[in-house]
Amino acid sequence: MECLLKDDKDGPQIPVFVWSTLTHKSGTPMELGDMDNDIMIRTESGLRTRSAKWADCPPVQSTKTLGPGQSEKVCTAFLIPAGQKPAAVELFRGYNAEPAQWPLGG
């Protein structure tokens, strides 16, 4: 497994790739950039991390607009500390709602 040294205080980081399909169900058309920025990875230690740019993960066309019923498959890269495992993908839905979770691993 390849490690990336982000900086001295963070230690080695490893990339985790999440492929998701974003679907606009109804309402006013939305830009992809507004639909995917609430996705996080939670590690087994409880650390949550936001997305990072990574060459093996094609960038999201953030200004592309989806109308009702349209979908787009996107890749999101995350960096987590080496030695930790991703435990879940989480989608945050506002301050008062619990995040939707998709457990990872076995």
Protein Blocks (a to p, Z undefined) as FASTA:
>chain_A
ZZddfblmlopadddddddddddfbdcdddfklmmmmcccddfkopacdddddfklccdd
fkbccdehiacdddddddddehiacfbdcddebjkbccddddehZZ
